Amino acid sequence: MILNRLLGKAFINISIKNLIMTLIVGGIFPISSEHATRIFDDGRTAFVKYTRFKELRKNSKIIFYISKEKRLFGEGTIESIERLDPKTAWACFGQKIFLDKDEFERYSTKSPIGGNDRMMPEITVYLLRGLRKYSKSHQLSTGMTPAGRYINNEEYKRIVDQ
């Protein structure tokens, strides 16, 4: 009986996690308008982040939010995800990364939030495909954090349908 209860709870926990994962369709990340130009006009298809978003996978959406303008700019679909040390990331993807070399080096050593030294040894590289700018300005229905956040299917549909 105790085993059944434990197994039942484990099954419920796994089921809830699977449900949450299927509801998450991607992430929204704040960037500058200059970086948006590099991604969408210059074809730089590698987006890098130190913050780990474990629920993002191949085919998840990444939506870019221009912080100063408080608007969603466009999106891409994750083709692949790599966790690498910064030097290897730059060596492999430097020409594709949306940051220039100096920006990448600063980002690799200091957090843009607070300026503290980086403690994480690896950076996440999201290689994107299917980049598209939104034809009109989209607004967020909820807040944005400096690190970015997940987006669920319902919110994504609201954005696309605007």
C-alpha positions in Angstrom: 0.0 0.0 0.0 2.8 2.4 0.9 4.6 1.5 -2.4 1.4 2.2 -4.4 1.1 5.6 -2.7 4.8 6.4 -3.5 4.5 5.2 -7.1 1.3 7.1 -7.5 2.9 10.3 -6.3 5.9 9.8 -8.5 3.6 9.2 -11.5 1.7 12.3 -10.7 4.9 14.4 -10.4 6.2 13.0 -13.7 2.8 13.6 -15.4 2.7 17.2 -14.2 6.2 17.9 -15.3 5.4 16.4 -18.8 2.3 18.6 -18.9 4.2 21.7 -18.1 6.9 20.9 -20.7 4.2 20.5 -23.4 2.7 23.8 -22.4 6.0 25.6 -22.7 6.6 26.5 -26.4 9.7 28.7 -25.9 11.2 31.7 -24.2 11.1 35.5 -24.5 14.5 37.3 -24.1 15.3 41.0 -23.9 17.8 42.4 -26.3 18.8 45.8 -27.6 17.5 47.1 -31.0 21.1 46.9 -32.2 21.2 43.2 -31.4 17.8 42.7 -33.1 19.3 44.2 -36.2 22.2 41.8 -36.2 19.9 38.9 -35.7 17.2 39.7 -38.2 19.0 41.9 -40.8 22.6 40.5 -40.6 21.6 36.9 -40.3 23.5 36.2 -37.0 21.6 33.0 -36.0 23.4 32.1 -32.7 21.8 33.5 -29.5 23.9 33.0 -26.4 22.7 33.0 -22.7 24.3 32.1 -19.4 20.9 31.6 -17.7 19.8 28.0 -18.1 16.4 27.4 -19.5 16.2 23.7 -19.2 12.7 23.4 -20.7 13.9 24.8 -24.1 14.5 22.2 -26.8 14.9 21.8 -30.5 11.9 23.4 -32.2 11.1 25.6 -29.2 10.5 29.3 -30.1 12.7 32.2 -29.0 11.0 35.5 -29.1 13.0 38.7 -28.9 11.8 41.6 -26.8 13.3 45.1 -27.3 13.6 46.3 -23.8 13.8 50.1 -24.3 10.8 50.0 -26.7 8.8 47.5 -24.6 7.8 45.5 -27.6 8.3 42.1 -29.2 10.4 42.3 -32.3 10.5 38.8 -33.8 11.1 35.2 -33.3 13.2 32.2 -34.4 13.0 28.4 -33.9 15.7 26.5 -32.1 17.6 24.3 -34.5 20.1 23.0 -31.8 21.4 23.8 -28.4 25.0 23.6 -27.3 26.5 24.1 -23.8 30.1 25.2 -24.2 32.9 27.1 -22.5 32.9 30.7 -23.9 36.2 30.3 -25.8 35.0 27.2 -27.6 31.6 28.9 -28.3 33.3 31.8 -29.9 35.7 29.6 -31.9 32.8 27.5 -33.2 30.1 30.2 -33.7 31.8 33.6 -33.5 30.6 34.9 -36.9 27.0 33.7 -36.1 26.8 35.1 -32.5 24.6 38.2 -32.2 27.2 39.9 -30.1 30.4 41.3 -31.5 33.7 40.0 -30.1 34.2 42.7 -27.5 30.6 42.4 -26.3 30.9 38.6 -26.1 34.1 38.9 -24.1 32.4 41.3 -21.6 29.3 39.1 -21.4 31.5 36.1 -20.9 33.3 37.6 -17.9 30.8 40.0 -16.3 27.1 39.8 -15.7 25.2 42.6 -17.5 22.9 42.7 -14.4 25.0 44.0 -11.5 28.4 43.6 -13.1 29.5 40.6 -11.0 32.1 38.1 -12.2 30.7 35.1 -14.0 30.6 31.9 -11.9 29.1 29.6 -14.6 31.8 27.9 -16.7 29.5 27.2 -19.7 27.4 29.4 -21.9 24.3 28.1 -23.8 24.3 28.6 -27.6 20.9 28.5 -29.3 21.3 28.1 -33.0 18.2 29.4 -34.7 16.4 28.9 -38.0 13.3 30.5 -39.5 13.9 34.0 -38.2 11.1 36.4 -38.8 10.4 40.0 -37.8 6.9 40.7 -36.7 5.1 42.9 -39.2 3.6 45.0 -36.5 4.4 45.9 -32.9 3.4 43.2 -30.4 3.1 43.9 -26.7 3.5 41.6 -23.8 0.5 40.8 -21.6 2.8 40.1 -18.6 6.1 41.4 -17.3 9.6 40.7 -18.5 12.7 39.7 -16.4 16.2 40.8 -17.3 17.2 37.1 -17.8 14.1 36.3 -20.0 11.3 33.9 -19.2 9.4 31.0 -20.6 6.3 31.4 -22.8 3.4 28.9 -22.9 1.3 28.0 -25.9 -1.6 30.2 -24.9 0.5 33.4 -24.6 2.4 32.5 -27.9 -1.0 32.2 -29.7 -2.0 35.6 -28.4 1.2 37.2 -29.7 1.0 35.6 -33.1 -2.7 36.5 -33.4 -2.2 40.2 -32.6 
